[in-house]
């Protein structure tokens, strides 16, 4: 299953350019937050030896945030890999991590879910560091952020932490559907865990069962070992 191919869904944000900096927020990515357009401490670099076109940012706040303001869909049973490449070019060396805003169907923030990745320290000028997280609805091995069924989209991006004053360059973000790593179309079943079921005997897993049944489309619905409460 690959929603980008089968349904034409766009997951990857638009590439950095002089015209798209207004689509990148200095806040959480929600409408009305300040952007990187016309910011004196940020600029689009059209030609970088490692990245081609990229965004250059000088870190000026304790946690410098970068969020794409487009709503990247997070669908039940789908797993996304968010990747970014970053390098330091001058000044103090900060740390970087992938981060996101998780939004529900009412465009409110979903709290209580993991939305920051592991911090990676930049230690050498010019060294390209690649960051990656996998986000999805189900608790599968290899999934870094298990979001369950409440979030339906994310504003994905980066955080710069640590010392201020450093200048970093950020390559274009890549968000790809990697569901096939976890779910194989050749199998004749779907697992309720991929649709947010907890199986802890407390959480109401009714919606997850219904979503899995709908997605099965004639295939079997697998109920993995656990104690499921269906309200």
MARBA-3410 file (N, C-alpha, C, O; in Angstrom, 1 decimal):
231
0.8,-1.2,0.0,0.0,0.0,0.0,0.9,1.2,0.0,1.8,1.4,0.8 ~ 0.6,2.1,-0.9,1.3,3.4,-1.0,0.3,4.4,-1.4,0.0,4.5,-2.6 ~ -0.1,5.3,-0.5,-1.2,6.2,-0.8,-0.8,7.3,-1.8,-1.6,7.8,-2.5 ~ 0.5,7.6,-1.8,1.0,8.5,-2.8,0.8,8.0,-4.2,0.6,8.8,-5.1 ~ 1.0,6.7,-4.4,0.8,6.1,-5.7,-0.6,5.8,-6.0,-1.1,6.1,-7.1
-1.3,5.1,-5.1,-2.6,4.6,-5.4,-3.7,5.7,-5.3,-4.7,5.6,-6.1 ~ -3.5,6.7,-4.5,-4.5,7.8,-4.4,-4.0,9.2,-4.7,-4.7,10.1,-4.6 ~ -2.7,9.3,-5.0,-2.2,10.5,-5.4,-2.1,11.5,-4.2,-2.0,12.7,-4.5 ~ -2.0,11.0,-3.0,-1.9,11.9,-1.8,-0.5,12.5,-1.8,0.5,11.7,-1.9 ~ -0.3,13.8,-1.5,1.0,14.4,-1.4,1.4,14.5,0.0,0.7,15.2,0.8
2.4,13.9,0.4,2.9,13.9,1.8,4.1,14.9,1.9,4.2,15.6,2.9 ~ 5.0,14.9,0.9,6.2,15.7,1.1,5.9,17.2,0.9,5.2,17.6,0.0 ~ 6.4,18.0,1.8,6.3,19.5,1.7,6.9,20.0,0.4,7.8,19.4,-0.2 ~ 6.5,21.2,0.0,7.1,21.8,-1.1,8.6,22.1,-0.9,9.0,22.4,0.3 ~ 9.4,22.1,-1.9,10.8,22.3,-1.8,11.0,23.8,-1.4,10.2,24.7,-1.7
12.1,24.0,-0.7,12.5,25.4,-0.3,12.8,26.2,-1.6,13.5,25.7,-2.5 ~ 12.3,27.4,-1.6,12.6,28.3,-2.7,12.4,29.7,-2.1,11.8,29.9,-1.1 ~ 12.8,30.7,-2.9,12.5,32.1,-2.5,11.0,32.4,-2.4,10.6,33.3,-1.6 ~ 10.2,31.6,-3.1,8.8,31.9,-3.1,8.0,31.0,-2.1,6.8,31.3,-1.8 ~ 8.7,30.0,-1.4,7.9,29.2,-0.5,8.3,29.4,1.0,7.8,28.7,1.8
9.2,30.3,1.3,9.5,30.5,2.7,8.4,31.0,3.5,8.4,30.8,4.7 ~ 7.4,31.6,2.9,6.1,32.0,3.6,5.3,30.8,4.0,4.3,30.9,4.7 ~ 5.6,29.6,3.5,4.9,28.4,3.9,5.6,27.6,5.1,5.1,26.6,5.5 ~ 6.7,28.2,5.6,7.4,27.6,6.7,7.3,28.5,7.9,7.7,29.6,7.9 ~ 6.8,27.9,9.0,6.4,28.7,10.2,7.6,28.7,11.1,8.4,27.7,11.2
7.7,29.8,11.9,8.7,29.9,13.0,8.0,29.5,14.3,8.6,29.5,15.4 ~ 6.7,29.1,14.2,6.0,28.6,15.4,5.6,27.1,15.2,6.5,26.3,14.8 ~ 4.4,26.8,15.5,4.0,25.4,15.4,3.4,24.9,14.1,3.1,23.8,13.9 ~ 3.4,25.9,13.1,2.9,25.5,11.8,1.5,25.9,11.5,1.0,25.8,10.4 ~ 0.7,26.3,12.5,-0.7,26.6,12.4,-0.9,27.9,11.7,0.0,28.8,11.8
-2.0,28.1,11.1,-2.3,29.4,10.4,-2.1,30.6,11.3,-2.5,30.6,12.4 ~ -1.5,31.6,10.8,-1.3,32.9,11.5,0.0,33.0,12.3,0.3,34.0,12.8 ~ 0.8,31.9,12.3,2.1,32.0,13.0,3.1,32.6,12.1,2.9,32.6,10.8 ~ 4.1,33.2,12.6,5.1,33.9,11.9,5.9,32.9,11.0,6.1,31.8,11.4 ~ 6.3,33.4,9.8,7.0,32.5,8.9,8.5,33.0,8.7,8.9,34.0,9.3
9.2,32.3,7.8,10.5,32.6,7.5,10.7,33.6,6.3,11.8,34.0,5.9 ~ 9.5,34.0,5.7,9.6,34.9,4.6,10.1,36.3,5.2,9.6,36.8,6.2 ~ 11.0,36.9,4.5,11.6,38.2,4.8,12.2,38.3,6.2,12.4,39.4,6.7 ~ 12.5,37.2,6.8,13.2,37.2,8.1,14.7,37.5,7.8,15.3,36.8,7.1 ~ 15.3,38.5,8.5,16.7,38.9,8.2,17.7,37.7,8.5,18.8,37.7,7.9
17.3,36.8,9.4,18.2,35.8,9.8,18.0,34.5,9.1,18.4,33.4,9.6 ~ 17.3,34.5,8.0,17.0,33.3,7.2,17.0,33.7,5.7,16.7,34.8,5.4 ~ 17.4,32.7,4.9,17.5,33.0,3.5,17.4,31.7,2.7,17.9,30.6,3.2 ~ 16.9,31.8,1.5,17.0,30.6,0.6,18.4,30.7,-0.2,18.8,31.7,-0.7 ~ 19.1,29.6,-0.1,20.4,29.5,-0.8,20.1,28.6,-2.1,19.9,27.4,-2.0
20.2,29.2,-3.2,19.9,28.5,-4.5,20.9,27.4,-4.9,20.5,26.5,-5.6 ~ 22.1,27.5,-4.4,23.1,26.5,-4.8,24.0,26.2,-3.7,24.9,27.0,-3.3 ~ 23.9,25.0,-3.2,24.8,24.5,-2.1,25.4,23.2,-2.6,24.8,22.4,-3.3 ~ 26.7,23.0,-2.3,27.4,21.8,-2.9,26.8,20.5,-2.4,27.0,19.5,-3.1 ~ 26.1,20.5,-1.3,25.5,19.2,-0.8,24.0,19.1,-1.1,23.5,18.0,-1.4
23.4,20.2,-1.1,21.9,20.2,-1.1,21.3,20.7,-2.4,20.1,20.4,-2.6 ~ 22.0,21.5,-3.2,21.3,22.2,-4.2,20.6,23.4,-3.5,21.3,24.1,-2.7 ~ 19.4,23.7,-3.8,18.7,24.7,-3.1,18.3,24.3,-1.6,18.0,23.1,-1.4 ~ 18.5,25.2,-0.7,18.2,24.9,0.7,17.9,26.1,1.5,18.0,27.3,1.0 ~ 17.4,25.9,2.8,17.1,27.0,3.7,18.3,27.2,4.6,18.8,26.3,5.2
18.7,28.5,4.8,19.8,28.8,5.7,19.2,29.6,6.9,18.4,30.6,6.6 ~ 19.4,29.2,8.1,18.9,29.8,9.3,19.9,30.1,10.3,20.8,29.3,10.5 ~ 19.9,31.3,10.9,20.7,31.6,12.0,19.8,31.4,13.3,18.7,31.9,13.4 ~ 20.4,30.6,14.2,19.6,30.3,15.4,19.6,31.5,16.4,20.7,31.9,16.8 ~ 18.5,32.0,16.7,18.4,33.2,17.6,17.5,33.0,18.8,17.4,33.9,19.6
16.8,31.8,18.9,16.0,31.6,20.1,16.4,30.3,20.7,17.1,29.5,20.1 ~ 15.9,30.1,22.0,16.3,28.9,22.7,15.9,27.6,22.0,16.7,26.7,21.9 ~ 14.7,27.6,21.5,14.3,26.5,20.6,13.8,27.1,19.3,12.7,27.6,19.3 ~ 14.6,27.0,18.3,14.2,27.6,17.0,13.4,26.5,16.2,13.9,25.5,16.0 ~ 12.2,26.9,15.9,11.3,25.9,15.3,11.1,26.2,13.8,11.2,27.4,13.4
10.9,25.1,13.1,10.7,25.2,11.6,9.6,24.2,11.3,9.8,23.0,11.5 ~ 8.4,24.6,10.9,7.3,23.7,10.6,6.7,24.1,9.3,6.4,25.3,9.0 ~ 6.4,23.0,8.5,5.7,23.3,7.3,4.2,23.5,7.6,3.6,22.8,8.4 ~ 3.7,24.6,7.0,2.3,25.0,7.3,1.2,24.2,6.6,0.0,24.3,6.9 ~ 1.6,23.4,5.6,0.7,22.6,5.0,0.4,21.4,5.9,1.2,21.0,6.7
-0.9,20.9,5.8,-1.3,19.8,6.6,-0.9,18.4,5.9,-1.6,18.0,4.9 ~ 0.1,17.8,6.4,0.5,16.5,5.9,-0.5,15.4,6.5,-0.5,15.3,7.7 ~ -1.2,14.7,5.7,-2.2,13.8,6.3,-1.6,12.6,7.0,-0.6,12.0,6.5 ~ -2.1,12.2,8.1,-1.7,11.0,8.8,-3.0,10.1,8.9,-3.9,10.4,9.6 ~ -2.9,9.0,8.1,-4.1,8.2,7.9,-4.0,6.9,8.7,-2.9,6.4,8.9
-5.2,6.4,9.1,-5.2,5.1,9.8,-4.6,4.0,8.9,-4.9,3.9,7.8 ~ -3.8,3.3,9.6,-3.1,2.2,8.9,-2.0,2.5,8.0,-1.4,1.7,7.3 ~ -1.6,3.8,8.0,-0.5,4.3,7.2,0.7,4.7,8.0,0.5,5.3,9.1 ~ 1.9,4.5,7.5,3.1,4.8,8.3,4.0,5.7,7.4,4.2,5.4,6.2 ~ 4.4,6.8,7.9,5.2,7.8,7.2,6.6,7.9,7.7,6.8,7.9,9.0
7.6,8.0,6.8,9.0,8.3,7.3,9.3,9.8,6.9,9.2,10.2,5.8 ~ 9.6,10.5,7.9,10.0,11.9,7.8,11.5,12.0,7.8,12.1,11.6,8.8 ~ 12.1,12.6,6.8,13.6,12.7,6.7,14.0,14.1,6.4,13.3,14.8,5.6 ~ 15.1,14.5,7.0,15.7,15.8,6.7,17.2,15.7,6.8,17.7,14.9,7.5 ~ 17.9,16.6,6.0,19.4,16.6,6.1,19.7,18.0,6.5,19.2,19.0,6.0
20.7,18.1,7.4,21.1,19.4,8.0,22.6,19.4,8.1,23.2,18.4,8.3 ~ 23.2,20.7,8.0,24.6,20.8,8.3,24.8,22.2,8.9,24.1,23.2,8.6 ~ 25.8,22.3,9.8,26.2,23.6,10.3,27.3,24.2,9.4,28.1,23.5,8.8 ~ 27.2,25.6,9.2,28.1,26.2,8.3,28.9,27.3,9.0,30.0,27.7,8.5 ~ 28.5,27.8,10.2,29.2,28.8,10.9,28.7,29.0,12.3,27.6,28.6,12.6
29.5,29.6,13.2,29.0,30.0,14.5,28.9,28.8,15.5,29.5,27.8,15.3 ~ 28.1,29.1,16.5,28.0,28.0,17.6,27.3,26.8,17.0,26.4,26.9,16.1 ~ 27.6,25.6,17.4,27.1,24.4,16.9,25.9,24.0,17.7,26.0,23.6,18.9 ~ 24.7,24.0,17.1,23.5,23.6,17.9,23.2,22.1,17.7,24.0,21.4,17.1 ~ 22.1,21.6,18.3,21.6,20.3,18.1,20.3,20.4,17.3,19.7,21.5,17.3
19.9,19.3,16.6,18.7,19.3,15.8,17.9,18.1,16.1,18.4,17.1,16.5 ~ 16.6,18.2,15.8,15.7,17.1,15.9,14.5,17.3,15.0,14.1,18.5,14.8 ~ 13.9,16.2,14.6,12.7,16.3,13.8,11.6,16.6,14.9,11.6,16.0,15.9 ~ 10.6,17.4,14.5,9.5,17.7,15.4,8.3,18.0,14.6,8.3,18.2,13.4 ~ 7.1,18.0,15.3,5.9,18.2,14.6,4.8,18.7,15.5,4.8,18.6,16.7
3.7,19.2,14.9,2.5,19.6,15.5,1.5,18.5,15.1,1.3,18.3,13.9 ~ 0.8,17.8,16.0,-0.2,16.9,15.7,-1.6,17.5,15.8,-2.0,18.0,16.9 ~ -2.4,17.4,14.7,-3.7,18.1,14.7,-4.8,17.1,14.5,-4.7,16.1,13.8 ~ -6.0,17.4,15.1,-7.1,16.5,15.0,-8.1,17.0,13.9,-7.8,18.0,13.2 ~ -9.2,16.4,13.8,-10.2,16.8,12.7,-10.8,18.1,12.9,-11.3,18.7,12.0
-10.7,18.7,14.1,-11.1,20.1,14.4,-10.0,21.1,14.3,-10.2,22.3,14.6 ~ -8.8,20.6,13.9,-7.6,21.5,13.8,-7.1,21.9,15.1,-6.5,23.0,15.2 ~ -7.4,21.2,16.2,-6.9,21.4,17.5,-5.7,20.5,17.7,-5.5,19.5,17.1 ~ -4.8,21.0,18.6,-3.6,20.1,18.8,-3.9,18.9,19.6,-4.7,19.0,20.6 ~ -3.4,17.8,19.2,-3.5,16.5,20.0,-2.3,16.4,20.9,-1.2,16.4,20.5
-2.6,16.4,22.2,-1.5,16.3,23.2,-1.4,14.9,23.7,-2.2,14.0,23.4 ~ -0.2,14.6,24.3,0.0,13.3,24.9,0.6,12.3,23.9,0.7,11.1,24.2 ~ 1.0,12.8,22.7,1.6,11.9,21.7,3.1,12.4,21.5,3.4,13.6,21.7 ~ 3.9,11.5,21.1,5.3,11.9,20.9,5.4,12.7,19.6,5.0,12.3,18.6 ~ 6.0,13.9,19.7,6.2,14.7,18.5,7.5,15.4,18.4,7.7,16.4,17.7
8.5,14.9,19.1,9.9,15.3,19.0,10.8,14.1,18.9,10.6,13.1,19.6 ~ 11.7,14.1,17.9,12.7,13.0,17.8,13.9,13.2,18.7,14.0,14.1,19.5 ~ 14.8,12.3,18.5,16.1,12.3,19.3,16.9,13.5,18.8,17.1,13.7,17.6 ~ 17.5,14.2,19.8,18.3,15.3,19.5,19.7,14.8,19.0,20.3,13.9,19.5 ~ 20.2,15.4,17.9,21.5,15.1,17.4,22.4,16.3,17.4,22.0,17.4,16.8
23.5,16.3,18.0,24.4,17.4,18.1,25.2,17.5,16.7,25.7,16.6,16.2 ~ 25.2,18.8,16.2,26.1,19.1,15.1,27.5,19.4,15.6,27.6,20.3,16.4 ~ 28.5,18.6,15.2,29.8,18.7,15.8,30.9,19.2,14.9,32.0,19.6,15.3 ~ 30.6,19.3,13.5,31.6,19.7,12.6,30.9,20.5,11.5,29.9,20.1,11.0 ~ 31.6,21.6,11.1,31.0,22.4,10.0,31.1,21.6,8.7,32.1,21.0,8.4
30.0,21.7,7.9,30.0,21.1,6.6,29.6,19.6,6.6,29.4,19.1,5.5 ~ 29.5,19.0,7.8,29.1,17.6,7.8,27.6,17.5,7.7,26.9,18.1,8.5 ~ 27.2,16.7,6.8,25.7,16.5,6.5,25.2,15.4,7.5,25.7,14.3,7.6 ~ 24.2,15.8,8.3,23.6,14.9,9.3,22.1,14.6,8.8,21.4,15.5,8.5 ~ 21.8,13.3,8.7,20.5,13.0,8.3,19.7,12.5,9.5,20.1,11.8,10.3
18.4,13.1,9.6,17.5,12.8,10.7,16.3,12.0,10.1,15.9,12.3,8.9 ~ 15.8,11.1,10.8,14.6,10.4,10.3,13.8,9.9,11.5,14.3,9.4,12.5 ~ 12.4,9.9,11.3,11.5,9.3,12.2,10.4,8.6,11.4,10.1,9.1,10.3 ~ 9.8,7.6,12.0,8.6,7.0,11.4,7.5,7.2,12.3,7.5,6.9,13.5 ~ 6.4,7.8,11.7,5.2,8.1,12.5,4.0,7.3,11.9,3.9,7.2,10.7
3.2,6.8,12.8,2.0,6.0,12.3,1.0,5.8,13.4,1.2,6.3,14.5 ~ -0.1,5.1,13.1,-1.2,5.0,14.0,-1.0,3.8,14.9,-1.5,3.8,16.0 ~ -0.2,2.8,14.5,-0.2,1.5,15.3,1.2,1.3,16.0,2.2,1.9,15.6 ~ 1.1,0.5,17.0,2.3,0.2,17.8,3.1,-0.9,17.1,2.8,-2.1,17.5 ~ 3.9,-0.6,16.2,4.7,-1.6,15.5,6.2,-1.4,15.8,6.6,-0.3,16.1
7.0,-2.5,15.7,8.4,-2.4,15.9,8.9,-1.5,14.8,8.6,-1.6,13.6 ~ 9.8,-0.5,15.2,10.3,0.4,14.2,9.6,1.7,14.1,10.1,2.6,13.4 ~ 8.4,1.8,14.7,7.7,3.1,14.7,8.1,4.0,15.8,8.0,3.6,17.0 ~ 8.6,5.2,15.5,9.1,6.1,16.5,8.0,6.8,17.2,8.1,7.0,18.5 ~ 7.1,7.3,16.5,6.0,8.1,17.0,4.7,7.3,16.8,4.2,7.3,15.6
4.1,6.8,17.8,2.8,6.1,17.7,1.7,7.1,18.0,1.5,7.5,19.2 ~ 1.0,7.5,17.0,0.0,8.6,17.2,-1.4,8.1,17.4,-2.3,8.9,17.8 ~ -1.7,6.9,17.2,-3.1,6.4,17.4,-4.0,7.0,16.4,-3.6,7.5,15.3 ~ -5.3,7.1,16.7,-6.3,7.5,15.7,-6.7,9.0,15.8,-7.4,9.5,15.0 ~ -6.3,9.7,16.9,-6.8,11.0,17.1,-6.1,12.0,16.1,-6.9,12.8,15.5
-4.8,12.1,15.9,-4.3,13.0,14.9,-4.6,12.6,13.5,-4.5,11.4,13.2 ~ -5.0,13.5,12.7,-5.3,13.3,11.3,-4.4,14.0,10.4,-4.4,13.7,9.1 ~ -3.5,14.9,10.9,-2.5,15.5,10.1,-1.4,16.0,11.0,-1.5,16.0,12.2 ~ -0.3,16.4,10.4,0.8,16.9,11.1,1.4,18.1,10.4,1.4,18.2,9.2 ~ 2.0,19.1,11.2,2.8,20.1,10.6,4.3,19.7,11.0,4.7,19.8,12.1
5.0,19.1,10.0,6.3,18.5,10.3,7.4,19.5,10.0,7.3,20.4,9.2 ~ 8.5,19.3,10.8,9.7,20.2,10.6,10.8,19.8,11.5,11.0,18.7,11.8 ~ 11.5,20.9,12.0,12.7,20.7,12.8,12.7,21.6,14.0,12.0,22.6,14.0 ~ 13.4,21.2,15.0,13.8,22.1,16.1,15.3,22.2,16.1,16.0,21.3,15.9 ~ 15.8,23.5,16.4,17.2,23.7,16.6,17.3,24.0,18.1,16.6,25.0,18.6
18.1,23.3,18.9,18.3,23.6,20.3,19.7,23.8,20.6,20.6,23.7,19.8 ~ 20.0,24.2,21.9,21.4,24.5,22.3,21.7,25.9,22.1,20.9,26.8,22.2 ~ 23.0,26.2,21.8,23.6,27.5,21.8,23.0,28.3,20.6,22.7,27.8,19.6 ~ 22.8,29.6,20.9,22.4,30.5,19.8,23.5,31.1,19.0,24.7,31.0,19.4 ~ 23.2,31.6,17.8,24.2,32.3,17.0,24.7,31.4,15.8,25.3,32.0,14.9
24.5,30.1,15.9,25.0,29.3,14.8,24.2,29.4,13.5,23.0,29.8,13.6 ~ 24.8,29.1,12.4,24.1,29.1,11.1,24.1,27.7,10.6,25.1,27.1,10.4 ~ 22.9,27.3,10.2,22.7,25.9,9.7,22.0,26.0,8.3,21.3,27.0,8.1 ~ 22.2,25.0,7.5,21.5,24.8,6.3,20.6,23.6,6.3,21.1,22.5,6.8 ~ 19.4,23.7,5.8,18.4,22.6,5.9,18.0,22.2,4.4,17.6,23.1,3.7
18.2,21.0,4.1,17.8,20.5,2.8,16.3,20.3,2.7,15.6,20.3,3.8 ~ 15.7,20.1,1.5,14.3,19.8,1.4,13.8,18.6,2.2,14.5,17.6,2.3 ~ 12.7,18.7,2.9,12.1,17.6,3.6,11.6,16.6,2.7,11.1,16.8,1.6 ~ 11.7,15.3,3.2,11.1,14.2,2.4,10.2,13.4,3.4,10.6,12.9,4.4 ~ 8.9,13.3,3.0,8.0,12.5,3.8,7.4,11.4,2.8,6.8,11.8,1.8
7.6,10.2,3.1,7.2,9.1,2.2,6.4,8.1,3.0,6.6,7.8,4.1 ~ 5.5,7.5,2.2,4.7,6.4,2.7,5.5,5.1,2.8,5.9,4.6,1.7 ~ 5.8,4.6,4.0,6.5,3.3,4.1,5.7,2.2,4.7,6.1,1.3,5.3 ~ 4.4,2.3,4.5,3.4,1.4,5.0,3.8,0.0,4.6,3.6,-1.0,5.3 ~ 4.3,-0.2,3.4,4.6,-1.5,2.8,5.6,-2.2,3.7,5.7,-3.5,3.6
6.4,-1.5,4.5,7.4,-2.1,5.4,6.6,-2.9,6.5,7.1,-3.9,7.0 ~ 5.5,-2.4,6.9,4.7,-2.9,8.0,3.6,-3.8,7.5,3.2,-4.8,8.2 ~ 2.9,-3.4,6.4,1.7,-4.1,5.9,2.0,-4.5,4.5,2.4,-3.7,3.7 ~ 1.7,-5.8,4.2,1.9,-6.3,2.9,0.6,-6.5,2.2,-0.2,-7.2,2.8 ~ 0.4,-6.0,1.0,-0.9,-6.2,0.3,-1.1,-7.7,0.0,-2.2,-8.1,-0.1
0.0,-8.5,0.0,-0.1,-9.9,-0.4,-0.8,-10.7,0.8,-1.3,-11.8,0.6 ~ -0.8,-10.1,2.0,-1.4,-10.8,3.1,-2.9,-10.6,3.1,-3.4,-9.5,2.7 ~ -3.6,-11.6,3.5,-5.1,-11.5,3.4,-5.7,-11.0,4.8,-6.8,-11.5,5.1 ~ -5.0,-10.2,5.5,-5.5,-9.7,6.7,-5.0,-8.3,7.0,-4.0,-7.8,6.4 ~ -5.7,-7.6,7.9,-5.2,-6.3,8.5,-5.3,-6.5,10.0,-6.1,-7.2,10.5
-4.4,-5.8,10.7,-4.3,-5.9,12.1,-4.9,-4.7,12.8,-4.7,-3.5,12.4 ~ -5.8,-4.9,13.8,-6.4,-3.8,14.5,-5.4,-2.8,15.1,-5.8,-1.7,15.3 ~ -4.2,-3.3,15.4,-3.2,-2.4,16.0,-2.8,-1.3,15.1,-2.4,-0.2,15.5 ~ -2.9,-1.6,13.8,-2.5,-0.5,12.8,-3.5,0.6,12.7,-3.3,1.6,12.1 ~ -4.6,0.4,13.4,-5.7,1.4,13.3,-5.9,2.0,14.7,-7.0,2.6,15.0
-4.9,1.9,15.6,-5.0,2.5,16.9,-5.4,1.7,18.1,-5.5,2.2,19.2 ~ -5.7,0.4,17.9,-6.2,-0.4,19.0,-5.1,-0.6,20.0,-3.9,-0.8,19.6 ~ -5.4,-0.5,21.3,-4.4,-0.6,22.3,-4.3,-2.0,22.9,-3.3,-2.6,23.2 ~ -5.5,-2.7,23.1,-5.5,-4.0,23.7,-5.1,-4.0,25.1,-4.5,-5.0,25.6 ~ -5.3,-2.9,25.9,-4.9,-2.8,27.3,-6.1,-3.1,28.2,-5.9,-3.0,29.4
-7.3,-3.4,27.7,-8.4,-3.7,28.5,-9.1,-2.4,29.1,-10.1,-2.5,29.8 ~ -8.5,-1.3,28.8,-9.1,0.0,29.4,-9.5,0.9,28.2,-10.6,1.5,28.3 ~ -8.6,1.1,27.2,-9.0,2.0,26.1,-10.1,1.4,25.3,-10.1,0.2,25.0 ~ -11.0,2.3,24.9,-12.1,1.9,24.0,-11.6,1.7,22.6,-11.2,2.7,22.0 ~ -11.5,0.5,22.1,-10.9,0.2,20.8,-11.9,0.0,19.7,-11.6,-0.5,18.7
-13.2,0.4,20.0,-14.3,0.2,19.0,-14.0,0.9,17.7,-14.1,0.3,16.7 ~ -13.5,2.1,17.7,-13.2,2.9,16.5,-12.1,2.2,15.7,-12.2,2.2,14.5 ~ -11.1,1.7,16.4,-10.0,1.0,15.7,-10.5,-0.3,15.0,-10.1,-0.6,13.9 ~ -11.4,-1.0,15.7,-12.0,-2.2,15.1,-12.8,-1.9,13.8,-12.7,-2.6,12.8 ~ -13.6,-0.8,13.9,-14.5,-0.4,12.8,-13.6,0.0,11.6,-13.9,-0.3,10.5
-12.5,0.8,11.9,-11.6,1.2,10.9,-10.9,0.1,10.2,-10.8,0.1,9.0 ~ -10.5,-0.9,11.0,-9.8,-2.0,10.4,-10.7,-2.9,9.6,-10.3,-3.3,8.5 ~ -12.0,-3.0,10.0,-12.9,-3.8,9.3,-13.2,-3.1,7.9,-13.4,-3.8,6.9 ~ -13.3,-1.8,8.0,-13.6,-1.1,6.7,-12.4,-1.2,5.8,-12.6,-1.4,4.6 ~ -11.2,-1.1,6.3,-10.0,-1.1,5.4,-9.8,-2.6,4.9,-9.1,-2.7,3.9
-10.2,-3.6,5.6,-10.0,-5.0,5.2,-10.6,-5.3,3.9,-10.0,-6.0,3.1 ~ -11.7,-4.7,3.6,-12.4,-4.8,2.3,-12.4,-6.3,1.8,-12.0,-6.7,0.7 ~ -12.9,-7.1,2.7,-13.1,-8.5,2.4,-12.0,-9.4,3.0,-12.2,-10.7,3.0 ~ -10.9,-8.9,3.4,-9.8,-9.7,4.0,-10.1,-9.9,5.5,-11.1,-9.3,6.0 ~ -9.4,-10.7,6.1,-9.6,-11.0,7.5,-9.1,-9.8,8.4,-8.2,-9.1,8.0
-9.7,-9.7,9.5,-9.2,-8.7,10.5,-8.5,-9.5,11.6,-9.1,-10.3,12.3 ~ -7.2,-9.2,11.8,-6.4,-9.9,12.8,-6.5,-9.1,14.1,-6.3,-7.9,14.2 ~ -6.9,-9.8,15.2,-6.9,-9.3,16.5,-5.7,-9.9,17.3,-5.8,-11.1,17.8 ~ -4.7,-9.2,17.4,-3.5,-9.7,18.1,-3.7,-9.9,19.6,-4.7,-9.4,20.1 ~ -2.9,-10.7,20.2,-3.0,-11.0,21.6,-3.2,-9.7,22.5,-2.4,-8.8,22.3
-4.2,-9.7,23.3,-4.4,-8.6,24.2,-5.8,-8.7,24.8,-6.6,-9.6,24.5 ~ -6.1,-7.7,25.6,-7.5,-7.6,26.2,-8.1,-6.3,25.6,-7.7,-5.2,25.9 ~ -9.2,-6.5,24.8,-9.8,-5.4,24.1,-11.1,-5.0,24.7,-12.0,-5.8,24.9 ~ -11.2,-3.7,25.0,-12.5,-3.2,25.5,-13.2,-2.5,24.3,-12.7,-1.6,23.7 ~ -14.4,-3.0,24.0,-15.2,-2.4,22.9,-16.4,-1.8,23.6,-17.4,-2.5,24.0
-16.4,-0.4,23.6,-17.5,0.3,24.3,-18.8,0.2,23.5,-19.8,0.8,23.9
END
